[in-house]
């Protein structure tokens, strides 16, 4: 820019002024874009935390497998309606990579939604957000990436947070259900690594479509297995995992539609956030879903968390922030 100014010509001066204006504008817009990303993440967190709280209502009337199959059908219709006006590219470039990534993330979400029928949403979300810790460990063990002292500290802090959220019952082995969200977090971490290692160049909508499609297929398989080999089904939400295809109630269809629409909106917001701001900042913003889940659980159902669980969630968020300073994580899709 200085060379252009020294040329003394009108075009050089104009170019220098234009470059200076663009630089000033870029510096002005950067904080605004970060703020806009934070707003998008806030919408994502509030929507997802709200819809996930109603999985227990869905679980009272239907089964996990029928829920995923029905939600996928609804999401596919919504995506088809939006594909042309929004110019969405849904066809994968590498089918095998998208399929494998979708299978891993699909397994994580099967466990996540299954746990929602039995555990508070905030606790399940805390387990899922152990993913950055597992991303760090998998990258070190599988890909040989070095780990800094700060990251080691983050893993230790996050582990302590998980222990506090799960509570003494889980640590004594009294309940396997409390460990399910952490297992989901580990699988989710593998899916996040697959997103970066296998699916570079794929559009966000392609990965979202693959994710929903896989869950729909898994739902159909689960219903088929339970139809061929039926098992005893407890009443209400306790039968969520064992329940096969049943005649859907109005409540089941409505809240499943809310889940489908909310998931698409939430994922759209988080993708937009990652597009307009640094991933390291957005990945930190994502942790707002922990207090959002706890808040909706309190307002909707009167659920309260122990101070030990709240402190554990804070430590998990702190671990994620420390890790994000070194290696940003992928968003929930």
ZICOR-V725561 format. One record per pair of residues at least 12 apart in sequence whose ideal C-beta (glycine too) atoms are under 10 Angstrom apart, sorted by the first residue. I is the first residue (numbers start at 1). J is the second residue. D is the distance in Angstrom with one decimal. If there is no record, write none. Layout:
BEGIN
i: [I/I]
j: [J/J]
d: [D/D]
END
This chain:
BEGIN
i: [1/1/1/1/1/1/1/2/3/4/4/4/4/5/5/5/29/30/30/31/32/32/33/33/33/33/33/33/34/34/34/34/34/34/34/35/36/36/36/36/37/37/37/37/37/37/37/37/37/37/37/37/37/38/38/38/38/38/38/38/39/39/39/39/40/40/40/40/40/40/40/40/40/40/40/40/40/41/41/41/41/41/41/41/41/41/41/41/41/41/41/41/41/41/42/42/42/42/42/42/43/43/43/43/43/43/43/44/44/44/44/44/44/44/44/44/44/44/44/44/44/44/44/44/45/45/45/45/45/45/45/45/45/45/45/45/45/45/45/45/46/46/46/46/46/46/46/46/46/47/47/47/47/47/47/47/47/47/47/47/47/48/48/48/48/48/48/48/48/48/48/48/48/48/48/48/49/49/49/49/49/49/49/49/49/49/49/49/49/49/49/50/50/50/50/50/50/50/50/50/50/51/51/51/51/51/51/51/51/51/51/51/51/52/52/52/52/52/52/52/52/52/52/52/52/52/52/52/52/53/53/53/53/53/53/53/53/53/53/53/53/54/54/54/54/54/54/54/54/54/54/54/55/55/55/55/55/55/55/55/55/55/55/55/55/55/56/56/56/56/56/56/56/56/56/56/56/56/57/57/57/57/57/57/57/57/57/58/58/58/58/58/58/58/58/58/58/58/58/58/58/58/58/58/59/59/59/59/59/59/59/59/59/59/59/59/59/59/60/60/60/60/60/60/60/60/60/60/60/61/61/61/61/61/61/61/61/61/61/61/61/61/61/62/62/62/62/62/62/62/62/62/62/62/62/62/62/63/63/63/63/63/63/63/63/63/63/63/63/63/63/63/64/64/64/64/64/64/64/64/64/64/64/64/64/64/64/64/65/65/65/65/65/65/65/65/65/65/65/65/65/65/65/65/65/65/66/66/66/66/66/66/66/66/66/66/66/66/67/67/67/67/67/67/67/67/67/67/67/67/67/68/68/68/68/68/68/68/68/68/68/68/68/68/68/68/68/68/69/69/69/69/69/69/69/69/69/69/69/70/70/70/70/70/70/70/70/70/70/71/71/71/71/71/71/71/71/71/71/71/71/71/72/72/72/72/72/72/72/72/72/72/72/72/72/73/73/73/73/73/74/74/74/74/74/74/74/74/74/74/74/75/75/75/75/75/75/75/75/75/75/75/75/75/75/75/76/76/76/76/76/76/77/77/78/78/78/78/78/78/78/79/79/79/79/79/79/79/80/82/82/82/83/83/86/86/87/88/88/88/88/88/88/89/89/89/89/89/89/90/90/90/90/90/90/90/90/91/91/91/91/92/92/92/92/92/92/92/92/93/93/93/93/93/93/94/94/94/94/94/94/95/96/97/97/97/97/97/97/97/97/97/98/98/98/98/98/98/98/98/98/98/98/98/99/99/99/99/100/100/100/100/100/100/100/101/101/101/101/101/101/101/101/101/101/101/101/101/101/101/101/102/102/102/102/102/102/102/102/102/102/102/102/102/102/102/102/103/103/103/103/103/103/103/103/104/104/104/104/104/104/104/104/104/104/104/105/105/105/105/105/105/105/105/105/105/105/105/105/105/105/106/106/106/106/106/106/106/106/106/106/106/106/107/107/107/107/107/107/107/107/107/108/108/108/108/108/108/108/108/108/108/108/108/108/108/108/109/109/109/109/109/109/109/109/109/109/109/109/109/110/110/110/110/110/110/110/110/111/111/111/111/111/111/111/111/111/111/111/111/112/112/112/112/112/112/112/112/112/112/112/112/113/113/113/113/113/114/114/114/114/114/114/115/115/115/115/115/115/115/115/115/115/115/115/116/116/116/116/117/117/117/117/117/117/117/118/118/118/118/118/118/118/118/119/119/119/119/119/119/120/120/120/120/120/120/120/120/120/121/121/121/121/121/121/121/121/121/121/122/122/122/122/122/122/122/122/122/122/122/122/122/122/122/122/123/123/123/123/123/123/123/123/123/123/123/123/123/123/123/124/124/124/124/124/124/124/124/124/125/125/125/125/125/125/125/125/125/125/125/125/125/125/126/126/126/126/126/126/126/126/126/126/126/126/126/126/126/126/126/126/126/126/126/126/127/127/127/127/127/127/127/127/127/127/127/127/127/127/128/128/128/128/128/128/128/128/128/128/128/128/129/129/129/129/129/129/129/129/129/129/129/129/129/129/129/129/129/129/130/130/130/130/130/130/130/130/130/130/130/130/130/130/130/130/130/131/131/131/131/131/131/131/131/131/131/131/131/131/131/131/131/132/132/132/132/132/132/132/132/132/132/132/132/132/132/132/132/132/132/132/132/132/132/132/133/133/133/133/133/133/133/133/133/133/133/133/133/133/133/133/133/133/134/134/134/134/134/134/134/134/134/134/134/134/135/135/135/135/135/135/135/135/135/135/135/135/135/135/136/136/136/136/136/136/136/136/136/136/136/136/137/137/137/137/138/138/138/138/138/139/139/139/139/139/139/140/140/142/142/142/143/143/145/147/147/147/148/148/148/148/148/150/150/150/150/151/151/151/151/151/151/152/153/153/153/153/154/154/154/154/154/154/154/154/154/154/155/155/155/156/156/157/157/157/157/157/157/157/157/157/157/158/158/158/158/158/158/158/158/158/158/159/159/159/160/160/160/160/160/161/161/161/161/161/161/161/161/161/161/161/162/162/162/162/162/162/162/162/162/163/163/163/164/164/164/164/164/164/164/164/164/164/164/165/165/165/165/165/165/165/165/165/165/165/165/165/165/165/166/166/166/166/166/166/166/167/167/167/167/168/170/185/188/188/188/188/189/189/191/191/191/191/191/192/192/192/192/192/193/193/194/194/195/195/195/195/195/196/196/196/199/203/204/204/204/204/204/204/204/204/204/205/205/205/205/207/207/207/207/208/208/208/208/208/208/210/211/211/211/211/212/212/212/212/212/219/220/222/222/222/222/223/223/223/223/224/224/225/226/226/226/226/226/227/227/228/229/230/230/231/231/233/263/263/266/266/266/266/267/267/267/269/270/270/270/270/270/270/270/270/271/271/273/273/273/274/274/274/274/278/278/279/279/279/279/279/279/280/280/280/280/280/280/280/280/281/281/282/282/282/282/283/283/283/283/283/283/283/283/283/283/284/284/284/284/284/284/284/284/284/285/286/286/286/286/286/286/287/287/287/287/287/287/287/287/287/288/289/289/290/290/290/290/290/290/291/291/291/291/293/293/294/294/294]
j: [15/16/17/18/19/20/23/16/16/16/17/18/19/17/19/20/276/277/278/277/276/277/273/275/276/277/278/281/273/276/277/278/281/282/285/277/272/273/276/277/269/270/272/273/274/275/276/277/278/279/281/282/285/273/277/281/282/284/285/288/269/272/273/285/266/268/269/270/271/272/273/274/275/276/277/282/285/266/269/270/272/273/274/277/281/282/283/284/285/286/287/288/289/331/269/273/285/288/289/292/265/266/268/269/270/272/273/262/265/266/267/268/269/270/271/272/273/285/286/288/289/292/331/332/125/266/269/270/285/286/287/288/289/290/291/292/293/295/296/332/262/266/269/288/289/292/293/295/296/258/261/262/263/264/265/266/267/268/269/289/292/121/125/259/262/263/265/266/267/269/270/289/292/293/296/332/121/122/125/262/266/288/289/290/291/292/293/294/295/296/297/121/258/262/266/292/293/295/296/299/300/121/255/256/258/259/260/261/262/263/265/266/296/112/113/116/121/122/124/125/259/262/263/266/289/292/293/296/297/116/120/121/122/293/295/296/297/299/300/301/303/116/121/251/254/255/256/258/259/262/296/300/67/112/113/114/115/116/117/121/124/237/240/255/256/259/116/117/118/119/120/121/236/237/240/255/300/301/117/237/251/252/254/255/256/258/300/70/71/113/116/117/237/240/248/249/251/252/253/254/255/256/258/259/113/114/116/117/118/236/237/238/239/240/241/243/252/255/117/235/236/237/238/239/240/249/251/252/255/236/237/240/243/246/247/248/249/250/251/252/253/255/256/239/240/243/244/245/246/247/248/249/251/252/253/255/256/117/219/222/223/226/233/239/240/241/242/243/244/245/246/252/110/111/113/114/116/117/218/219/222/223/239/240/241/242/243/244/110/215/218/219/220/221/222/223/224/225/226/227/240/241/242/243/244/245/219/220/222/223/226/243/244/245/246/248/252/256/113/114/117/215/219/222/240/243/248/252/255/256/259/106/109/110/113/212/214/215/216/217/218/219/220/221/222/223/256/259/215/216/217/218/219/220/221/222/223/245/256/216/219/245/248/252/253/256/257/259/260/113/212/215/216/219/255/256/257/258/259/260/261/263/209/211/212/213/214/215/216/217/218/219/220/256/260/212/216/219/256/260/212/216/253/256/257/258/259/260/261/263/264/208/209/211/212/213/215/216/256/257/259/260/261/263/264/267/90/209/212/213/216/260/257/260/212/257/260/261/263/264/265/205/208/209/212/213/260/264/209/205/264/268/205/209/205/268/205/203/204/205/206/208/209/202/203/204/205/206/209/203/205/206/207/208/209/210/213/202/203/206/209/199/201/202/203/206/207/209/210/199/200/201/202/203/206/198/199/200/201/202/206/210/198/194/195/197/198/199/200/201/202/210/194/195/198/199/202/206/207/209/210/211/213/214/198/210/213/214/190/191/194/198/199/210/214/190/191/192/193/194/195/196/197/198/199/202/207/210/211/214/333/191/194/199/206/207/208/209/210/211/212/213/214/215/217/218/333/187/191/194/210/211/214/217/218/187/188/189/190/191/192/193/194/195/198/214/187/188/190/191/192/194/195/207/210/211/214/215/330/332/333/187/191/210/211/212/213/214/215/216/217/218/219/183/184/187/188/190/191/214/215/218/128/131/181/183/184/185/186/187/188/189/190/191/192/211/332/128/184/187/188/191/211/212/214/215/218/263/332/333/184/187/214/215/218/219/222/241/124/127/128/180/181/182/183/184/185/186/187/188/124/125/127/128/180/181/183/184/185/187/188/332/184/215/240/241/259/177/180/181/184/240/241/127/128/177/178/179/180/181/182/183/184/240/241/180/181/237/240/177/236/237/238/239/240/241/175/177/178/180/237/238/240/241/166/175/177/178/180/181/293/294/297/298/301/303/304/305/309/289/290/292/293/294/296/297/300/301/303/165/289/290/291/292/293/294/295/296/297/298/303/305/309/310/313/165/166/167/170/178/181/290/293/294/297/303/305/309/312/313/165/177/178/180/181/182/184/185/293/165/181/185/287/289/290/291/292/293/294/297/313/316/332/161/162/164/165/166/181/182/185/287/289/290/293/294/305/309/310/312/313/314/315/316/317/162/165/166/178/179/180/181/182/183/184/185/186/188/316/181/182/183/184/185/186/187/188/189/289/290/332/158/161/162/165/181/185/188/286/287/289/290/313/316/317/319/320/329/332/155/158/159/161/162/165/181/182/183/184/185/186/188/189/316/319/320/182/184/185/186/187/188/189/190/191/192/193/320/323/329/330/332/151/154/155/158/185/188/189/192/283/286/287/316/319/320/321/322/323/324/326/327/328/329/330/151/154/155/156/157/158/159/161/162/182/185/186/189/316/319/320/323/329/155/158/182/185/186/187/188/189/190/192/193/329/185/186/188/189/190/191/192/193/196/323/327/328/329/330/148/151/152/154/155/158/189/319/323/326/327/329/151/155/186/189/186/189/190/192/193/151/189/193/196/197/327/152/155/190/193/197/193/197/327/323/326/327/322/323/325/326/327/322/323/325/326/319/322/323/325/326/327/322/318/319/322/323/315/318/319/320/321/322/323/324/325/326/319/322/323/315/319/314/315/316/317/318/319/320/321/322/323/185/312/315/316/317/318/319/320/322/323/315/316/319/311/312/315/316/319/309/311/312/313/314/315/316/317/318/319/320/179/181/182/185/312/313/315/316/319/308/312/315/306/307/308/309/310/311/312/313/314/315/316/178/181/182/290/305/306/308/309/310/311/312/313/314/315/316/178/179/181/182/308/309/312/306/308/309/312/308/182/316/329/330/332/333/329/330/207/211/330/332/333/329/330/331/332/333/329/330/207/330/207/329/330/331/333/328/329/330/330/271/267/268/270/271/272/274/275/331/333/264/267/268/271/267/271/330/333/263/264/267/268/271/333/333/263/267/332/333/260/263/264/267/333/245/245/241/243/244/245/243/244/245/246/244/245/244/241/242/243/244/245/244/245/244/244/242/244/243/244/246/332/333/289/331/332/333/331/332/333/331/282/285/286/289/330/331/332/333/331/333/285/286/331/286/328/330/331/324/328/324/327/328/329/330/331/321/323/324/325/326/327/328/329/324/328/324/328/329/331/320/321/323/324/325/327/328/329/330/331/317/320/321/322/323/324/325/328/329/324/317/320/324/329/331/332/313/314/316/317/318/319/320/321/324/317/317/332/310/313/314/316/317/320/310/313/314/317/305/313/309/310/313]
d: [8.2/5.3/9.5/9.7/5.0/6.7/8.2/8.0/8.9/4.5/9.4/9.7/7.4/8.9/9.6/9.3/9.7/8.6/9.2/10.0/9.6/10.0/9.7/9.7/4.9/5.5/9.3/9.9/9.6/8.3/4.9/7.6/5.9/8.8/9.1/8.8/8.5/8.0/6.0/7.5/9.5/9.4/7.8/4.1/7.8/8.6/5.3/3.5/8.4/9.9/6.9/5.5/6.8/7.7/8.0/8.1/8.3/9.6/5.3/8.6/8.7/9.9/8.4/9.5/9.8/8.7/4.4/7.0/8.8/5.0/4.1/9.1/9.3/7.7/8.8/8.5/8.6/9.7/7.0/6.4/9.4/5.0/9.3/9.2/9.5/6.4/9.5/9.3/4.0/6.1/9.3/6.4/8.5/9.0/8.6/9.4/7.8/6.3/9.7/8.2/7.6/7.5/9.3/4.8/9.0/9.4/9.1/9.7/8.0/4.4/7.6/8.3/4.1/4.5/9.2/8.9/7.2/9.0/7.9/8.7/7.6/9.3/8.5/8.3/9.4/8.0/8.9/8.8/8.4/7.4/8.8/4.7/4.1/8.6/8.5/4.3/8.1/9.9/9.8/9.9/9.8/8.7/9.7/8.6/8.7/5.6/9.8/8.8/8.0/9.6/9.1/4.9/8.4/9.8/5.6/4.5/9.6/9.9/7.4/10.0/9.2/9.4/8.7/9.6/6.7/7.2/8.9/4.3/8.5/9.2/8.7/6.4/7.9/8.3/9.7/7.5/6.5/8.4/7.4/9.7/9.1/9.1/5.8/8.9/8.9/4.0/4.3/8.4/7.5/4.9/8.3/9.4/8.6/7.0/9.5/8.2/9.1/9.7/5.3/9.5/8.1/9.8/8.0/9.9/5.7/5.0/9.0/8.4/3.8/7.0/9.3/7.7/9.3/8.6/8.1/5.9/5.0/9.9/7.8/7.6/8.0/8.6/9.3/9.7/9.2/9.9/6.9/8.2/9.5/8.3/9.0/5.2/9.6/7.4/9.9/4.9/6.0/9.1/5.4/7.2/9.0/9.3/9.6/9.4/9.4/4.8/9.3/6.8/7.3/9.3/9.4/8.0/7.9/9.4/5.9/9.2/9.3/4.1/6.3/8.0/9.3/8.8/8.4/8.1/9.6/7.4/6.8/5.9/8.6/9.7/9.7/8.8/9.3/5.5/8.7/9.7/9.7/8.1/10.0/8.6/6.4/8.3/9.3/5.4/9.9/9.8/9.8/9.3/9.1/8.9/9.1/8.4/8.8/8.2/9.9/9.7/7.9/5.8/9.5/9.4/5.1/6.0/9.4/7.3/8.8/9.0/7.6/4.0/8.7/7.6/4.0/8.4/8.1/3.9/9.0/8.5/9.4/9.9/8.8/8.8/5.0/5.2/9.4/9.0/8.4/9.0/7.9/8.5/10.0/8.7/9.3/9.8/9.1/7.6/9.6/7.4/4.5/9.1/5.8/4.4/9.3/8.9/9.8/9.6/7.9/6.6/9.8/8.8/6.3/9.6/6.3/7.6/9.1/4.5/9.0/9.4/7.6/9.9/8.9/7.7/7.5/7.5/8.0/7.3/6.1/7.4/7.3/3.2/5.9/7.4/6.9/9.6/7.1/9.9/6.3/5.5/9.5/7.5/9.5/7.7/7.0/9.7/9.7/5.3/5.5/8.9/7.5/10.0/8.9/9.8/7.5/4.6/7.6/7.7/3.1/4.7/8.7/8.3/6.8/10.0/9.5/8.6/9.7/7.9/6.8/7.8/6.6/9.3/8.2/5.9/9.4/7.4/7.3/5.4/6.9/7.3/8.1/8.8/7.2/9.9/9.8/9.3/7.0/9.9/8.2/9.5/9.6/7.8/9.2/6.0/7.8/8.5/8.1/7.3/7.4/8.9/9.3/4.5/6.3/8.9/6.2/3.4/8.6/10.0/7.7/9.4/9.3/9.8/8.2/5.4/8.4/8.4/3.3/5.2/9.2/8.1/6.5/8.5/9.7/8.6/7.6/9.9/7.0/7.9/7.4/5.0/8.6/9.2/8.2/9.4/7.6/7.3/7.7/8.0/9.9/5.2/8.2/9.8/5.5/4.7/9.8/7.5/9.8/9.4/4.9/6.5/8.6/5.6/2.8/8.1/9.2/6.7/8.9/10.0/7.9/9.4/6.7/9.3/9.4/8.4/9.4/9.9/8.9/6.7/5.4/9.7/8.3/3.9/7.6/9.7/9.3/8.5/8.4/9.3/4.6/9.0/8.9/8.2/10.0/9.6/8.9/4.5/8.2/6.8/6.0/9.8/9.8/7.8/6.8/7.5/7.5/9.0/10.0/8.6/9.7/9.2/6.5/6.5/9.6/5.7/9.6/7.4/7.7/6.1/7.7/9.9/9.8/7.2/9.8/8.8/8.1/9.2/7.9/9.2/8.3/9.5/9.6/7.6/9.2/4.4/8.6/9.2/8.4/9.1/4.7/9.5/6.4/6.4/9.7/7.9/5.8/5.7/10.0/8.8/4.8/8.9/9.7/9.8/9.0/6.9/9.0/8.3/9.9/6.1/8.8/5.1/8.4/8.4/6.6/8.7/9.5/5.9/6.0/8.7/7.8/7.4/7.1/9.2/8.0/7.2/9.9/9.0/8.5/7.5/9.6/8.8/3.9/5.2/9.0/9.7/7.6/9.6/9.4/9.8/8.1/6.0/6.2/6.5/6.7/8.8/4.6/9.2/9.4/9.3/9.9/7.0/9.2/7.6/10.0/9.3/6.4/6.6/9.0/9.8/9.9/9.0/5.8/9.2/9.2/4.1/6.0/9.9/9.2/5.9/5.4/8.6/7.0/7.0/8.3/9.0/9.6/8.2/9.1/9.5/10.0/7.6/9.7/8.9/4.0/5.3/8.7/6.7/3.8/8.3/9.1/9.8/9.7/9.8/8.7/9.3/9.2/9.8/5.8/9.2/8.5/5.9/8.2/9.4/5.0/4.2/9.1/9.0/5.8/9.6/9.9/9.1/7.5/6.7/8.5/3.7/8.3/8.0/8.4/8.5/8.5/5.5/7.4/8.7/9.8/9.2/6.8/9.1/8.5/8.9/6.7/9.0/8.8/3.8/5.0/9.1/8.0/5.6/9.6/9.3/8.3/5.3/9.2/9.0/8.5/8.8/9.6/7.9/7.7/8.6/9.9/8.3/4.7/7.7/8.1/3.7/4.2/8.6/7.9/6.1/9.6/10.0/9.7/9.2/7.4/8.7/8.0/9.2/7.7/9.7/8.9/6.1/9.1/9.8/9.2/9.4/8.3/9.1/9.7/7.3/6.2/8.8/8.5/9.5/9.4/9.2/9.2/5.3/7.6/9.6/5.7/4.1/9.3/9.6/7.0/9.2/6.3/8.7/8.2/5.8/8.1/6.8/9.4/4.4/8.7/9.0/7.8/9.6/9.0/8.9/8.6/9.9/9.1/8.9/6.8/9.9/8.7/6.7/5.6/7.4/9.1/6.6/8.6/9.4/4.3/5.3/9.8/9.0/7.0/9.9/10.0/9.8/9.1/9.4/8.7/9.5/9.3/4.8/7.9/9.1/4.0/7.5/9.2/5.2/9.0/8.4/7.3/7.9/8.0/9.3/9.9/9.4/6.5/6.9/7.9/7.1/7.8/7.7/5.4/9.7/8.5/5.3/9.1/6.9/8.6/9.3/9.7/9.2/4.3/7.8/6.9/5.4/9.4/9.3/8.4/8.5/9.0/6.3/8.0/8.7/4.2/3.9/8.6/8.7/5.8/9.1/7.9/6.0/7.5/8.8/6.8/6.0/7.8/8.7/9.9/7.6/6.7/9.7/8.5/9.0/9.2/9.6/7.5/6.7/9.2/8.5/9.9/10.0/9.6/8.0/4.6/10.0/7.8/9.8/7.9/9.7/7.7/9.8/9.5/5.7/5.7/9.8/8.5/4.6/8.6/9.9/8.5/9.6/9.6/7.6/7.5/9.4/4.6/8.7/6.9/9.0/8.8/9.7/9.5/6.0/8.3/9.3/9.5/7.8/9.9/6.9/5.0/10.0/9.8/5.6/8.8/7.3/7.2/7.8/8.3/8.1/7.2/2.2/4.7/8.0/6.3/5.3/9.5/9.6/8.9/5.8/8.5/10.0/5.4/5.0/9.9/9.6/5.9/9.7/9.0/9.8/7.6/9.0/9.5/9.7/9.9/9.0/6.8/8.9/7.7/6.6/7.5/6.7/8.5/5.8/7.5/9.1/6.4/9.4/8.9/9.9/6.2/8.5/8.2/5.7/9.2/7.9/5.7/9.8/8.9/3.8/7.5/8.7/7.9/6.5/8.3/8.8/9.8/8.7/4.8/7.6/8.7/4.5/4.2/9.0/8.6/6.2/9.7/8.6/9.9/6.4/8.5/8.6/9.7/8.0/9.3/7.6/8.9/9.9/7.3/8.5/7.5/9.6/9.7/9.0/7.0/4.8/9.3/9.1/4.5/7.1/10.0/8.0/8.9/4.6/9.6/9.4/7.3/5.4/9.6/9.2/4.4/7.2/9.3/8.1/9.6/7.8/9.0/7.7/8.3/6.2/8.0/7.1/9.8/9.4/9.5/8.8/6.1/4.7/8.6/7.8/3.4/7.5/8.8/8.9/9.8/9.7/9.6/9.0/4.5/8.5/9.9/5.7/6.1/9.3/7.7/7.2/9.7/5.6/8.2/9.8/5.7/8.9/7.4/6.2/9.1/8.5/9.4/5.9/8.3/6.8/9.0/9.8/7.0/9.0/8.2/8.4/6.1/6.5/9.3/5.9/9.9/9.3/6.8/9.6/9.5/7.4/9.9/9.7/9.3/7.9/9.5/8.2/8.0/8.2/9.9/8.6/9.4/9.7/9.9/9.5/6.0/9.5/5.9/8.5/7.1/6.5/9.4/7.1/6.0/8.9/5.5/7.6/9.9/9.9/8.5/6.7/9.9/9.9/7.8/4.5/7.8/8.2/3.7/4.8/9.1/8.8/8.2/7.0/9.1/8.0/9.8/8.2/9.9/5.3/8.2/9.8/5.7/4.5/9.6/9.8/7.1/9.7/10.0/9.7/6.7/5.5/9.2/8.0/3.1/7.3/8.6/8.0/8.9/9.3/8.2/9.5/7.6/5.7/9.1/8.7/9.7/7.8/4.4/6.8/7.3/3.1/3.9/8.0/7.5/6.3/9.6/9.6/9.1/6.1/8.6/6.9/9.8/8.4/6.6/9.1/9.5/7.1/9.3/9.0/9.6/5.2/6.6/8.8/5.8/2.9/8.2/9.2/6.8/8.8/8.8/8.6/9.1/9.5/8.6/9.5/8.1/5.1/8.8/8.8/3.7/6.0/9.9/8.6/6.9/4.9/7.0/8.4/7.4/9.9/8.6/7.8/7.6/7.0/6.9/8.7/8.8/8.9/9.6/9.6/9.0/7.6/9.6/8.0/9.1/9.6/8.7/7.9/9.8/8.3/5.8/3.9/8.4/9.1/9.1/9.4/8.2/9.9/9.2/6.8/9.8/4.9/9.1/8.0/9.8/9.5/6.7/9.9/9.6/8.1/8.6/9.4/4.5/9.1/8.3/8.2/9.1/7.7/9.9/9.3/8.9/8.3/9.3/9.1/9.6/5.9/8.8/7.5/5.6/8.3/7.8/5.7/9.3/9.4/8.5/10.0/5.5/8.3/7.9/8.5/9.4/9.4/9.8/9.5/9.0/9.8/7.7/9.5/9.4/5.3/4.7/9.7/8.6/8.9/8.2/9.7/7.2/7.5/3.3/7.6/5.5/6.5/9.5/9.5/8.9/6.6/9.2/8.6/9.1/9.6/9.2/9.4/10.0/8.1/9.6/8.0/7.4/5.5/9.8/7.7/9.2/7.2/9.8/9.9/4.5/6.6/7.7/6.9/7.7/7.0/8.6/7.7/9.8/9.0/8.5/5.8/9.8/7.8/8.1/9.6/3.8/8.1/8.4/8.5/9.6/9.8/5.1/6.6/8.6/8.6/4.6/9.4/8.0/8.6/8.8/7.7/9.6/7.2/7.0/8.5/8.3/4.4/9.7/9.2/4.8/5.0/8.2/7.5/8.4/7.0/5.1/9.8/9.7/5.1/8.6/9.0/9.9/9.6/9.4/7.8/9.0/8.2/6.6/7.3/8.7/9.4/7.8/4.1/8.9/9.7/5.6/7.3/9.2/8.9/9.8/8.1/9.3/4.8/8.4/7.4/6.1/9.6/8.9/7.8/9.4/8.9/9.8/9.2/8.7/7.6/7.6]
END
